[in-house]
Amino acid sequence: MSFPATATATATATASKLKRRPLALCLAWLAITTASTVLLAQSPGDPTNSEPAVRIVDQAPGVTLALRPHQVRFDDGNSAYVSSERGVLIVDAPTDPEVIKHWVAKAKAEGQSIRWVLNTHWHSDHNQGNQQLQAAFPDVEIVGHHSLRGEVPNRAATAHHERVARLTEQIPAARSALANGKGLSGQDLTAEQIEAQATAISQGEEWLDTNRAVEFLAPTVSFDHALQIDLGKHTAELHHFRAHTSGDTVLVLRELRIAFTGDLLDELPFIGHGSPRSWVQALDVIERLDVDTFVPGHGDPFGKEHLRVIRDYLAQLIAAVDEAKSSGVSLEDARQSLTFPQWRKKLATDDIARRFFDNTVADAVAAAWNEQ
Ligand SMILES: [Zn+2]
């Protein structure tokens, strides 16, 4: 049973291993693609893989992280547990119920209440666990940018219910096609593909069982520009940015020199719902913060060097899109031709990341193209 090391020297060993809940990687793509053959398109890899579903890491005094293992780092969000004498603040409530169960059990074991859950943005892998947290701690305040009051019950819930409906329809069709050795589009499958498809189908069924009845809860406390939460010894500073989405929140714990960025600052950011131009400005502001460690929405913590890499990527994306636009190229042609191989090489260092990059780069071009 291996627990990959985190990127930061200060992180200490894992506290416990949560029960492995394999979740097909395909489900992550379902959130961002509409590929009808998605059940086959992405194999989740070796189903007997012994990597835990989540890594629990003590990051700093009172700060514990739930990080996805490397192989599934894009399929659900990270989460953090910040304890204080005034109660526990959770940063992001991902889709995996095991993470929420772990935080609830930890709070109860420590005699604490979970008083706040911050949703860093509207994507469901950062707020789907709100309902489960509220069931355990009915007084918990759900905190987020004011735009989440509309986006969570509308966009997040709608995307989720569409995913449920799509899988409900696809799984029986995929199962009967598989019985004849075929994929969803009727294509013949190799033995390896049959095994991968069977795994994807059972993981899809497991996901449906867990997710069919989820309700999406919007923030009960929201803000426009900034908010401070008094944690006693520390102050949690919340700052709004328009970047990965229109309603991103970055949480800064100044005394601990840590910032929690949600997907505004990921190992490999998803740009398709974002505003690259204001994103670059946001990164300029964040770079000036007096912090050493950024905890992203996906991937391991990192420092300012990676922030600058992401900013350079966004700046080159914008420059390339502007150049294409001014030379009369159509958006459709720009989506096809701007593939940024040098950035793919630099940012996407394994097959999972390369697939993520390839599946999302055209939407990144469109986001830069359409931003006013
Ligand atoms: Zn996101």
Boltz pocket constraint, residues with backbone or C-beta under 6 A from the ligand:
constraints:
  - pocket:
      binder: B
      contacts: [[A, 121], [A, 123], [A, 244], [A, 263], [A, 270], [A, 297]]
      max_distance: 6.0
